[in-house]
Amino acid sequence: MCNQHQDSAFISGERIRNDNETTGGQVWSKPLVDGDLAIILYNSGNNDAVTVHVDWEELGWKSTDSVLVRDLWAREDLGSITSGYSAVLDAHDVAMLRLKRMLISRHY
């Protein structure tokens, strides 16, 4: 996780969604020097089992884009996912992800 926090791009993360008035879910995004994104899904509320979701479109990508998702806490690759990602989080819990958008080169 230090690699994401101390990324040489020196760009801070920003909150891209704040559902504090409803579920308590928040989504934070930080661009990394290699073009990947570090994402935090955060349940800032007091309720357990809150689903926090990020759509690829919130990140400036197409919903049809294929994105490799890595769970940084579990140190586990979750595979290639389209449209977005959801995590069910207990109160004050987080999911930390690294996202790599797969670019398809087209030859004409």
Secondary structure by P-SEA (a helix, b strand, c coil): ccccccccccbbbbbcccccccccbbbbbbbccccbbbbbbbccccccbbbbbbbcccccccccbbbbbbccccccccccccccccccccccbbbbbbbbbbbbbbcc
